Amino acid sequence: MSEKVQRVSRVAAANTLVAGIAPGTKTTLGQLAKRVDDEVVKGGGNPKLSAATLAVQHALGMAEALGLMRLTKPTDTIVERIK
C-alpha cells in the first residue's frame, strides 16, 4: 500500500517556514524560496520558483511588519530573525 502524500500550498509552506526560523538565524530569500518550492514538489505539486518566491516575500513582509524579522537587500534579500 502506498503512503498518501499530503499536498501543501506555497502560501502555507512559506508561512510555516518563516514562522519556524529560529532567532539569530540569517538566510536569504532565494534559499527560503527554494525550500518552499521543494516542499510543494514533495507534496505532489509542480515546481514554480517564482511563485514560491512571491509567497515567501509576503510571509516575510508580514513578519517584518510584526517586528520579527529584519530584511536587508544588498543583492539578494537577507533575512534575519530578531525575536
C-alpha positions as CSV (number, residue, x, y, z in Angstrom):
1,M,0.0,0.0,0.0
2,S,1.5,3.4,-1.0
3,E,1.7,6.2,1.5
4,K,-0.6,9.1,0.8
5,V,1.2,12.4,0.1
6,Q,-0.1,15.4,1.8
7,R,-0.4,18.4,-0.6
8,V,0.7,21.7,0.7
9,S,0.2,25.2,-0.8
10,R,3.1,27.5,-1.4
11,V,1.5,30.1,0.9
12,A,1.1,27.5,3.8
13,A,4.6,26.2,3.2
14,A,6.1,29.8,3.2
15,N,4.2,30.7,6.4
16,T,5.3,27.6,8.2
17,L,8.9,28.0,7.1
18,V,9.1,31.7,8.0
19,A,7.4,31.0,11.4
20,G,10.0,28.3,12.1
21,I,13.1,30.4,11.6
22,A,15.0,30.5,14.9
23,P,16.0,33.8,16.4
24,G,19.5,34.9,15.3
25,T,19.3,32.9,12.1
26,K,20.4,34.5,8.9
27,T,19.3,33.2,5.4
28,T,18.3,34.7,2.1
29,L,15.1,35.0,0.2
30,G,16.4,32.7,-2.5
31,Q,17.3,29.9,-0.1
32,L,13.8,30.1,1.6
33,A,12.0,30.1,-1.7
34,K,14.0,27.0,-2.8
35,R,13.0,25.2,0.4
36,V,9.3,26.2,-0.1
37,D,9.4,25.0,-3.7
38,D,11.0,21.7,-2.7
39,E,8.3,21.2,-0.1
40,V,5.5,21.8,-2.6
41,V,7.1,19.4,-5.1
42,K,7.5,16.8,-2.4
43,G,3.7,17.1,-1.8
44,G,3.0,16.4,-5.4
45,G,2.8,20.0,-6.7
46,N,4.6,21.4,-9.7
47,P,7.8,23.3,-9.3
48,K,7.5,27.1,-9.8
49,L,10.2,29.0,-8.0
50,S,8.8,32.4,-8.9
51,A,5.5,31.6,-7.1
52,A,7.4,30.2,-4.1
53,T,9.5,33.4,-4.0
54,L,6.4,35.6,-4.0
55,A,4.8,33.5,-1.2
56,V,7.9,33.8,0.9
57,Q,8.1,37.6,0.2
58,H,4.6,38.0,1.5
59,A,5.3,35.9,4.6
60,L,8.5,37.8,5.3
61,G,6.7,41.2,4.8
62,M,4.2,40.3,7.5
63,A,6.9,39.0,9.8
64,E,8.9,42.2,9.3
65,A,5.8,44.4,10.0
66,L,5.3,42.5,13.2
67,G,9.0,43.2,14.2
68,L,10.1,39.6,14.0
69,M,12.4,39.8,11.0
70,R,14.9,42.3,9.6
71,L,15.2,42.3,5.8
72,T,18.2,43.9,4.0
73,K,18.7,44.0,0.3
74,P,22.3,44.4,-0.9
75,T,21.9,41.8,-3.7
76,D,19.6,39.0,-2.6
77,T,17.2,39.8,0.3
78,I,19.0,38.8,3.5
79,V,16.6,37.6,6.2
80,E,17.5,37.7,10.0
81,R,15.1,36.6,12.7
82,I,15.4,39.1,15.6
83,K,12.7,38.0,18.1
